[in-house]
């Protein structure tokens, strides 16, 4: 048999891939503590918003259509769109 002339290359820098994450430097902690882009933090005290029965029914119907879309798309009338937009503005104003 012939001896193989193939030499295995040594991987340098692989210890960087397997270094422990605990005890990381202050740069990692600062990066973890800094806020990121995203939704604003939720308020701890909660919100109280008074909705009429009609507004609650509109919300329930809209959520039902989002969760279970019909086989034929539902196009709301102009009046329905205006009512939903008013409700959306009311909800956003409460934030």
C-alpha positions in Angstrom: 0.0 0.0 0.0 1.0 3.5 -0.7 1.1 6.1 2.0 -1.3 9.0 1.4 0.2 12.4 0.8 -3.0 14.0 1.9 -2.4 16.3 4.9 -5.2 17.5 7.1 -5.4 21.3 7.4 -5.6 22.6 10.9 -8.6 24.8 11.6 -7.5 28.0 13.2 -10.0 30.2 14.9 -12.5 27.5 15.6 -12.2 28.1 19.3 -14.0 31.4 18.6 -17.0 29.4 17.5 -17.1 27.3 20.6 -16.3 29.9 23.3 -18.6 30.0 26.3 -21.3 32.7 26.2 -21.4 33.3 29.9 -19.1 35.8 31.3 -19.2 37.7 28.1 -17.6 41.2 28.0 -19.5 44.5 28.6 -20.1 45.0 24.9 -22.5 42.0 24.7 -24.4 43.1 27.9 -24.7 46.6 26.6 -26.0 45.4 23.2 -28.5 43.2 25.0 -29.7 46.0 27.2 -30.1 48.5 24.3 -33.6 48.8 22.9 -34.3 47.6 19.4 -36.7 48.6 16.7 -40.1 47.2 17.3 -43.4 47.8 19.0 -43.5 50.1 21.9 -43.4 48.4 25.4 -46.8 47.5 26.8 -48.1 49.6 29.7 -48.1 47.9 33.0 -51.3 49.5 34.2 -53.4 48.4 31.1 -56.0 50.3 29.2 -59.6 50.9 29.7 -61.6 51.6 26.6 -65.4 51.8 26.4 -66.8 50.3 23.2 -70.4 50.1 22.1 -72.1 46.8 21.4 -71.9 47.6 17.7 -68.2 48.3 17.8 -67.6 45.1 19.6 -69.6 43.2 17.0 -67.6 45.0 14.2 -64.3 43.9 15.9 -65.5 40.3 16.4 -66.6 40.1 12.7 -63.4 41.6 11.4 -61.3 39.2 13.5 -63.4 36.3 12.4 -62.8 37.2 8.8 -59.1 37.5 9.4 -58.9 34.1 11.2 -61.2 32.3 8.8 -61.1 34.0 5.4 -64.0 33.1 3.2 -63.4 31.2 -0.1 -64.7 34.3 -1.9 -63.1 37.5 -0.7 -65.4 39.9 1.2 -65.2 43.5 0.1 -66.7 45.7 2.7 -69.0 48.5 1.6 -67.8 52.1 1.8 -70.0 52.6 4.9 -68.4 49.5 6.6 -64.9 50.7 5.7 -65.6 54.1 7.2 -67.0 52.5 10.4 -63.9 50.3 10.7 -61.6 53.2 10.1 -63.4 55.2 12.8 -63.0 52.3 15.2 -59.3 51.9 14.2 -58.7 55.6 14.9 -60.5 55.2 18.3 -58.3 52.3 19.3 -55.1 54.0 18.2 -56.0 57.2 20.1 -56.4 55.1 23.2 -52.7 54.0 23.1 
